């Protein structure tokens, strides 16, 4: 490789970070997908539609899309967007996932380990999961900053969003022991106290900027005033210096009130992460299950008018459906069969909950429960359908809905123009588990045939 090209690649690598996919100098080959049902997004389909892909993104979708000569055409009965798992730890270092000492500023992107069981990412791809939200410290009160990543078998999985959310857990079993009711209430209050601290931190930053602007303006005005009467000021200063010298005294410069610059707010990474959540810059995902904690969490967060709260788990969330709808709080459900004994917080878990919440108007996302079994996502969605959830809503819960909630709706989750070309091609309905998944396309590349 020429030295100049090497330096370009090195500089690009440094800019994008160690886990971001580097640009392919040759470009990803163009590709077309033809399907009897082309699902652009749940609720919007094109019969006998064609999808045209160039450089890893969708550039056209319709009935009469012209396919250039020489472009590979993949055909199937049904095509839809790749699945997005909103609750996973796929590709993360397992020590970081189980770390109980994580803080609000702990970053999941720093725990990505592409060399740890890459076959699990391959299985996820073969299950149709092309991207996932991953999280460290999944039993820690403060789980840190989650990331949204592409599910690549490559040694450098691409990061869609380094800061997809802030996460917390309340009332979950730790070390095989479920916390008692007092501990659970204390965990809610600890989270609220941290959010209040983050709110004050952001307010202090705003106050500092306002004071700095005021101080800068005052200094400018004083400078203009002194420059205007420079000669007089100079004579006065020289006179004062002379008098001080004659009296054998120390000459002291005049100090103006405006000279004292406002003190900058001390940088705190944890407070900054909390402030971003309070200000609605990122969603706050809270794993919480029991009615007592959900009730207290909803009550205590009502005053944070910009907070974008997302519940995960929510085994007893149904009684609060009306408030969840009113406040537009989504719920990530893990509709998995559970044996007996089950974790204490899942005692009221019911496979029909996803459908019940959705019918009540709650935005429901379906996730694989925070583990590395993202490959099961399609089957979990099908299980929810089998227990009463509408099929279109269930498909939305593993494609467009999680993409929107985690601020990636303009990049993944649908097959609209400009979106990443993450496409699944089936022999039948995507949530009919007897329909084989024939092709998986990730960022315009056929990764499963």
N, C-alpha and C positions, 0 to 999 in steps of 0.2 A: 504494500500500500504506500503511495506517495506520502511524504511527510505532511504536506498540507492537508490531505484527506484525513490522515490520522489525527491531526490536531482538531479538525472540524468535528470528527466523531467524539473525541475526548471532551470537547467543549459542550457538545450536545448532551452527552451522557451526564456531565456535571450539572447542566441546567435542568434536565428532566428528573434526575434522581436515579438511584440504583435499581428501582423496581418499575420504572416507566419504560414502555416499549420504545426502542429507538426507531426513527424513521427508516423504512426499507428503501435504499437508494434505487432499487429496481422497480419498486411499486408493486402493490398487490394486483394480480391479474383481474381483469373485468370478469363479471359473472352474471348470469341471469337465472331467475327462478320462475318457473311457470307452475301454477297450481289451480285446480278446479275451484278451491276456496282459498283466496289470498286474504288472510285476516290482517288488516292494517293495524287495527287495535280492536279489542273486544267491543262488539257492537257496530263495527265498520268493516265490511268485507267487500271484496271484488270477486265476482264470479268469473272464472277462467281468466285470472289476472296474471300479469307479468311484473316481476320485480327486477330492475336493472341496478347492478352494483358496480361501482368503480372506486378504486383506491380505498376500499374498506368501508365505504358509506353507501347508503341508498341514494340513488340520484333520480329514480323515477319509479312509479308504481301505477298501473292502470291496465285497462283491457287491451289497448292498442299500442303498447310500448314497443318501439322498434329495437331489435337486438342486432348490434353490429356483427358483421361477418367475423368468424373466428372466435367468438365469445362462447365459452362453455355454457350450456343450458342444462339446468337440473329441473326435473319434472316430478310432480307428486300430486296427491289428492288435496292435501291441506298444508299450507305454510303459515307460520305465525312468528312473532318475535321470540327471541331467546328468553328463557326464564330468568327471573331475577330473584335470588334468595335474600330476603331482608333480615335474616337472623341466622348467622353462620359463623364458623371460625375456620373455614376452609383455607388452607395455605398458611396458617399462622403457626408460629413456634408454640408448641403445646405448653411449655413452661410459662409463657406470657399469658396464654389463655387461662391458666389456672392460678395466676398470680393474684394474691389477696392484698398486695400492697400497692396496686395501681391507684393513681390519683386522677383528677379531672383532666390534667394535661398529658397523661400517658397516651401515646399515639399508636394505634394499631398498625399503621403503615411501617413503623419501625420494627415490628415483630413478624413481618412477612418473611417466610423462609421457603423459597422456591425449591430447595433441595430436600425438604421434609415431605416424604410420601407423595411425590408428584403424581403417582398413580391414582390418588384420591381425586385430584383435580381432573384427571382423565376420565374417571368414572362419573364425575359431576357433568362433564361435557357430554358424555354418552347418555346421560339422563336429561340433557337439554338445558342445563343451567349454564348460561354464558357469563353471568356476573353475579356478585354476591356482596352483601354488606357484612364485613367481618369485624370482630370486636375482641379486645383483650379483657383480662380480669373479669370473666363472666360471673363470678360469685363475689366480686369485690363491691363494696358499697358505691365506689366511684370507679366505673369501668373504663373511663377515658374516652378518647376521641376515635370513633369508628371510621373505617375506610370503605369505599365502594370500589371493588376491583373486578377486572375481567377474569374469568376462569380459564386461564391458559395453562397448557402443558409446557409452555416455554419456560426457560430458566429465569425469565424476567417478566412476570405477569404485569400487565398494564394497569395502572391505577386510574380509575375514573375520577374519584374524589378522595383526596387525602383526609378531608374533614367532613364526612358525610353526616355526622351527628355527635352529640355528647351522650354518654350512656351511664345508667345507674341501676342498682338492684336494691329491692326492698323486700325483706321477709323471706328470702330464699334459704333453703337448707344449706348449711356449711359444715363440712367435716362430718356429714351424716346426721347432724342435729338441726332440728328446726328451731328457730328463735322463738321465745315466748312472746306473748302479746305486748308486754311492756317494751321489749327490745325492738319489736316491729314498729311500734309507735315512735320510738326514739329514732329509728332509721328514717322515717318520714320527716321528722322534725330536723334531723341532721341535714338532710337534703335541702329542705326549705331554708335552713340557716345558711348553707353554702350558697344557694341562689341569691339570698338577700345580700350576702357579702359580695358576690359577683356584680349585683346591681349597684351597690355603693361604689365598687371599684370603677365601673363604667361612668357613673355620675361624677366621680372624682376626676376622671380623665376629661370629661366634657367641661367641668369647671376649670381645670387647668388650661385647656385650650382657650376658653373664653378669657381667663385672666392673662394669659400670654398675649393674646391679641390686643387686649386693653393696654397692657404694659408696653408692647411694641409701638402702639399708637402714641402713647404718652411720651415715650423716648423720642419718637420722631418729631413730635410737636416741640419738645424741649430743645432738641438739636436745632430745629428750624429757628426757634426763638434766640438761641445763643449765637447762631451764625448771623442772624440779622443784626445783632448788637455786639458783634465780635470785638470791635476795637475797644468799646467801653469795658466789656468784660475782661479783656486782656489787661487794660490799665488797672482795673480794680484788683485783679489777681496779683499783678506785679507790686501794687501798693501794699497789699496784705502780706506778701512775701517779705517785703522790705521791713515792714513794721515788726513782723515776727522775728526777723533776724536781729534788728536793733534791740529788741527786748529779750533776745536770747531764748526765744520760745520756738517750739516745733510748729511748722506751718502745716495746717491740715486743709485738705481740699474740701470744698463744700459738697455735702451729700444731699442729693435730692431723693424724695420719697420714691420717685419713679425708677431710681437706680436699682432697687431691690427686685431682682427677677423672680417671678413665681417659681415655687419649687415643683419640679417634675414628679409625677406620681411614680412611686417605686414599682418597677415591672415585676409582676407575679404571674407565672404561666398558668397556674391553677385558677386564679381569679379571672384571668383573661378568657380561659375556656368557659368558665361559668357565665361570664358577662356576655359572651357571644350567644350562649343558649338563651339567657334572659332576654336579650335583645332580638331574638328570633332569627339570628344569622344562621344557626344550625338547629335541627330538631333535637329535642331531649327525649331519648328513649329510656323508659323506666320499666324494668321487669318487675311486675307486681301482680299478685294473684288473688289474695283474699279481699273480701268485701270491706273489712275494717280499714285496711291500708289504702285501698282504692278510694274509699269515701274521704279519708283524711287527706290524701294526696290531691284529690279534686278540690276540696275545700281550701287547702292551703295555697294552691297554685292559681286560684281564680284571680287574685290581684295582679298577677304578672300578665299584663294584657298583650305582650308580644311573644310570650313563651309558646313554642310549638311542641306541645306534649304529645308523645306517642307511647301507648302502653304495649308491653310485650308480655305474652302469657295470658294474663287476665282471666284466670279460670273462673272467677266469680264476677266478671265485668257486666254481665247481661242486665242486672237490675239498674245499672247506671247508663243504659243505652241512650235514654232521652238526653241526658246531659252531655254524653259523648258526642252525640249528633249536633247539639246546640253549639258546643265549643269546637266542633270539627277536630276531634281527637281520634286518630286511627288506632286500631288494635292489631298487633301482630299475633296471629294465632298459630299454635303448633298442634294441628289436629292429628295427634299420633295415638294409636292404641296403647294403653298402659296396663300393666299387670298389677297384681296385689302382692306385696305392698308397693305403693307408689310414693314419691316425695310428698311430704305433708302439704306443701302449698298446692299440689295438683289433686287434692282429695276430691274437689268438686269438678274436676276436668270432665268435659263431655264432648264427644265428637260432633254433636249437633250444634255446638256453640258458634262456630264460624257462620253457619247458615242463619242461626237465630239473630246474631248481631247484624249481619248484612241485611236481613229483612227488616230490622228495626231502623235501618238507615245509616248504621255505623260503617265507616270505611274500614274494610277488613283486608289485611295482608296475610299471606300464608308463608310461614318460614319453617326451616328444618330444626328449630329449637336451639340453635346456638352451637351445635356440634359440627362435625365434618361430613355428615351424611347428606350433603346437598343433592346427591343423586336421587334421593327419595322424594324430592319436591313435587314432581308430577303426580306421584302416587298419593301424597298427602292431600293435594288439591282434589284428586279424584275421590279420595276418601271423604272429604268434606262434601263433595257433590252427592255421594252415596248416602250421606246423613242429612240431606235437605238443602244444601247450598245450590243456588242457581249456577249452572255451568259457565255461563258468560261472566258472571261475577267472580267465580273461582279462577277463571283464566286471567281476568283483570288483576286478581290478588297476587299473581305470580309473574306479572309482566308490567303493565303500565302503572298500576297503583304504587308498588314499591319504588319505581323509578321517579314518580312524581313526589312522593313523600320525602325522598332523600335527594331532591333537587337535581335529578339527572334525567328528568322527563324529556329534555331536549336532546338527549344523547342515546338513551337505550329505552327498551320497554315497548316500543311500537316500530312499525315499518314505514314510517313517514319519511319523506325526502329529507336528507341531511342527517338522519340517525345512523348510528353505527350499524353496520350490516351484520347483525346477530340474528340468524334465521334458522328456524327448525322446519323440516319437511317430513310430514307424516303420511302414512297410508290411510289414515282416518282421522277422527276427531282427536285433538291434542290431549284431551282428558279421558279418552277411552283407552285404558291401559292395555287393551288387546290390539291396539293399532300400533304397528312398529314405527319407531322413529328412524327414518332412513338416512337423513342427512342433517348434520349440524354444521352451521357456518358461523364462524366467530370473526368479527371484524373483516368480513369479506373473504376469509379463507375457509375452505372446506376442511374441517378438522375431524369429522366422523363421516364415513361413508358406509 
